[in-house]
Amino acid sequence: MLTTRHYFNALMLGLLLLLTACASQPSQLYQQLGGTQGIAQITDRFLINLSQDKRIVHHFAQTDIEIFRQRLIEHLCVISGGECQYNGASMYDAHIGLHINQADFDAVVGHLINALKQQNVPIATRNALLAKLAPMYQDITYH
C-alpha cells in the first residue's frame, strides 16, 4: 500500500529529475543563436565587418585572429547559456592597454548587430544577447 510519504518521495524524485534535465539543457538564447555553429557563423560575419572598418581595425593589428575567433565563439557560447568553456582572459585583462573609447566600443557593437542581422537573428534574440554583453562595457573601455 502506498502512503503519503511514498507519494511525496515519488514527487520529489520526479522534480529532481526534471530540474536535472533542465539544468543540462542549453539555454533558449544559445539555441536561438543557432548553437555553436550559429555562433561561429555570427563570429565570422562579425570579423569580416571589423576587418573592413578603418576606424577600429588598428585595435586588432597585433591580434592572432584565429585565436580571437575561437575565444569569441567560446565567450558568446558561455554568455548565451551554451555548454561551453571560455578559455580566454577576463574582459578587463584582454582589453588593458587598448585604449578603447566610447566610439570604438559603439563601432564594435554596431558590427556585432550587423552580423546578427546578416545571420537573420530576430531582434528579440539580438537584444537578449546585447543585454548579456552590455555589463562588460566597464571592463572593455578606457584602460
Summary of the structure (lengths in Angstrom):
residues: 143
radius of gyration: 20.0
end to end distance: 69.3
largest distance: 76.6
contacts: 359
relative contact order: 0.14
helix: 71%
strand: 0%
